[in-house]
Amino acid sequence: MQKKFIYEQIAFDYHLTLERRKTIAVHVHPDQSVKVKAPLHAKDDKINAFLLRKIRWVLKHQRYFAKFKPRTPKEYISGETFRYLGRNYKLLVRPTPEREKVSLQHGKLTVLTLQPGNNLHTQKLLERWYKEKARIIFEERLTICAARFFLDCPPALSIRRMTSRWGSYSSKTHKVSLNLELIKASRTHIDYILIHELCHITHRSHNKAFYQLLSSHLPEWIKLKTDLECSLLSGG
């Protein structure tokens, strides 16, 4: 549900989700939207008191994300830049009388298509290629990262589009879900998200013990988090 927080000269909208949990949590997303998760029976005054304590943190992150210019929508035409595994590649759209395919060669992302003038078709071909690559790369990185935790049963992998997070872990299904957009990030940053989610197998919430475990596996996780946000917000 949509709510509004007001304190003196400061006001912002936020989306509130009530769920089975013990604590209140707030997240600021790259579009500067604020989302709050709270226990099922949390009262408004308790949520407002929590946001009052977090107000500087919320405003700081909104200012941080405001520094990035909104992306120009892609047209899926030759010459545009697309990101893959942490690098930018120029797109080349070429006609073909045979089988359609997407290839990455000599620093160019080439789409061979039966419909070179159909930009929507080019988009579908490229998105299908991203999904195929994501399945291969994410499975590979999950196997490598899970080995660091000496798990008897490594989690399964799910890949989907997410609007407000890079990944998640479900204890109910023992599955790690990754945002398809992560295929545009480097392997190092993909590993950071995977290790973050694997830490949730032991600690469900973002408490002190969780961050201690994360830091033991990735002492540089704060820098990786910032770099990931900067790279995917600013290009490709």
C-alpha positions in Angstrom: 0.0 0.0 0.0 1.2 3.5 -0.7 1.9 5.8 2.3 3.4 9.1 2.9 6.0 10.1 5.6 6.0 13.7 6.7 8.4 15.3 9.2 8.7 19.1 9.4 9.8 20.2 5.9 10.6 16.6 4.7 8.1 14.3 3.0 8.4 11.3 0.8 6.1 8.5 -0.4 6.8 4.9 0.3 5.3 1.5 -0.4 4.4 -0.5 2.7 4.3 -4.3 2.7 3.0 -6.0 5.8 4.3 -9.6 6.1 5.4 -12.3 8.6 8.5 -10.8 10.0 9.8 -9.5 13.4 11.4 -6.2 12.4 10.8 -3.2 10.1 13.1 -2.7 7.2 13.4 0.1 4.6 15.0 0.0 1.2 15.7 2.8 -1.3 15.8 1.7 -4.9 17.7 3.1 -7.9 14.6 4.9 -9.1 14.7 6.7 -5.6 11.5 4.9 -4.5 11.2 3.9 -0.9 9.8 0.5 0.2 9.1 -0.5 3.8 8.5 -4.0 5.1 6.9 -4.4 8.5 5.3 -7.0 10.7 1.7 -7.8 10.0 0.4 -6.0 13.0 2.8 -3.0 13.0 1.0 0.3 13.8 1.5 3.5 11.8 3.1 5.3 14.8 5.7 2.5 15.1 6.5 2.6 11.4 6.8 6.4 11.5 9.1 6.3 14.5 11.3 3.9 12.6 11.4 6.1 9.5 12.2 9.1 11.6 15.3 7.3 12.9 16.2 6.3 9.3 15.4 9.6 7.7 19.0 10.7 7.1 19.8 7.3 5.6 16.8 7.4 3.3 17.6 10.9 2.0 21.3 10.1 1.6 20.5 7.1 -0.7 17.9 9.1 -2.6 20.5 11.8 -3.3 23.0 9.1 -4.3 20.7 7.6 -6.9 19.6 11.1 -8.1 23.1 11.6 -9.5 22.5 9.2 -12.3 20.7 10.4 -15.4 17.7 8.4 -16.5 18.6 5.9 -19.3 17.5 6.7 -22.8 15.3 3.9 -24.0 17.1 1.6 -26.4 16.0 1.5 -30.1 17.9 -1.7 -30.9 19.6 -0.3 -33.9 23.2 -0.6 -35.1 25.6 1.6 -33.2 23.9 1.5 -29.8 25.9 0.2 -26.8 24.9 -2.8 -24.8 26.5 -4.2 -21.7 27.5 -7.8 -21.1 29.6 -9.2 -18.2 30.9 -5.8 -17.2 31.8 -4.5 -20.6 30.1 -2.3 -23.3 29.7 -3.6 -26.8 28.5 -1.9 -30.0 25.4 -3.5 -31.6 25.5 -4.5 -35.2 22.2 -5.5 -36.9 22.7 -7.4 -40.1 20.3 -9.2 -42.4 20.7 -13.0 -43.0 18.9 -15.3 -45.4 19.5 -18.2 -43.1 19.3 -19.0 -39.4 19.0 -16.0 -37.1 21.5 -15.8 -34.3 23.3 -13.4 -32.0 27.1 -13.6 -31.6 29.8 -11.7 -29.7 33.0 -11.4 -31.7 35.8 -8.9 -32.2 34.2 -6.6 -29.6 30.9 -6.4 -31.5 27.5 -7.7 -30.5 26.1 -8.9 -33.8 22.5 -9.8 -34.5 21.8 -11.7 -37.7 18.1 -11.4 -38.4 15.5 -12.2 -41.1 13.8 -8.9 -40.2 16.6 -6.2 -40.1 14.1 -3.4 -40.1 12.0 -4.8 -37.2 13.5 -3.3 -34.1 11.1 -5.2 -31.8 12.2 -8.4 -33.4 15.9 -7.5 -32.8 15.1 -6.8 -29.2 13.5 -10.2 -28.8 16.5 -11.9 -30.3 18.9 -10.0 -28.1 16.9 -10.7 -24.9 16.7 -14.4 -25.8 20.5 -14.4 -26.1 20.9 -12.6 -22.8 18.7 -15.3 -21.1 20.7 -18.1 -22.6 24.0 -16.6 -21.5 22.6 -15.9 -18.0 21.6 -19.5 -17.5 25.1 -20.7 -18.4 27.1 -18.0 -16.5 24.9 -17.9 -13.4 24.9 -21.7 -13.0 28.7 -21.7 -13.3 29.1 -18.9 -10.7 26.6 -20.4 -8.3 28.5 -23.7 -8.3 31.8 -21.9 -7.6 30.4 -19.6 -4.9 28.4 -22.4 -3.2 31.6 -24.4 -2.8 32.9 -21.7 -0.5 30.1 -22.5 2.0 30.7 -26.3 2.0 26.9 -26.9 1.6 25.6 -30.5 1.7 22.9 -29.4 -0.7 23.6 -26.3 -2.9 20.5 -24.3 -3.7 18.7 -24.4 -7.1 18.8 -21.4 -9.4 16.0 -19.2 -10.7 16.5 -16.4 -13.2 13.8 -13.7 -13.7 13.3 -10.0 -14.1 13.2 -8.1 -10.9 12.3 -4.4 -10.5 13.8 -3.7 -7.1 16.5 -6.2 -6.2 19.5 -8.0 -7.7 18.7 -11.4 -6.1 16.9 -13.2 -3.3 17.0 -16.5 -1.4 13.9 -18.6 -0.5 14.4 -20.9 2.5 11.1 -22.6 1.6 12.3 -23.7 -1.8 16.0 -23.6 -1.1 16.4 -21.5 -4.3 18.5 -18.5 -5.2 16.8 -16.1 -7.6 18.9 -13.7 -9.7 17.8 -10.7 -11.7 18.4 -11.2 -15.4 20.0 -7.7 -15.5 23.0 -9.1 -13.6 24.2 -10.7 -16.8 25.3 -7.2 -17.7 27.6 -7.0 -14.6 31.0 -8.5 -14.3 31.6 -12.0 -12.8 33.0 -10.4 -9.7 29.8 -8.5 -9.1 27.6 -11.5 -9.9 29.6 -13.4 -7.3 29.0 -10.7 -4.8 25.2 -11.0 -5.2 25.4 -14.8 -5.0 27.5 -14.8 -1.9 25.1 -12.3 -0.3 22.2 -14.6 -1.0 24.1 -17.7 0.1 24.7 -16.0 3.5 20.9 -15.9 3.9 20.9 -19.7 4.1 22.4 -19.2 7.6 21.0 -15.8 8.5 17.6 -14.9 7.1 17.7 -11.2 8.1 20.3 -8.5 7.6 21.5 -8.6 11.2 24.9 -8.2 12.6 25.7 -11.9 12.3 24.7 -11.8 8.6 27.1 -8.9 7.8 29.9 -10.6 9.8 29.5 -13.7 7.6 29.3 -11.7 4.4 32.4 -9.8 5.4 34.3 -13.0 6.2 33.7 -14.1 2.6 33.9 -10.7 0.9 35.7 -8.0 3.0 35.2 -5.6 0.1 31.5 -6.2 -0.3 30.6 -2.5 0.3 32.8 -1.4 -2.6 31.4 -4.1 -4.8 27.8 -3.1 -4.0 28.6 0.6 -4.9 30.4 -0.4 -8.1 27.6 -2.6 -9.2 25.0 0.1 -8.7 27.1 2.7 -10.5 27.9 0.4 -13.5 24.4 -0.8 -14.2 22.8 2.6 -13.5 25.1 4.5 -15.8 25.3 2.5 -18.9 24.4 -0.3 -21.2 
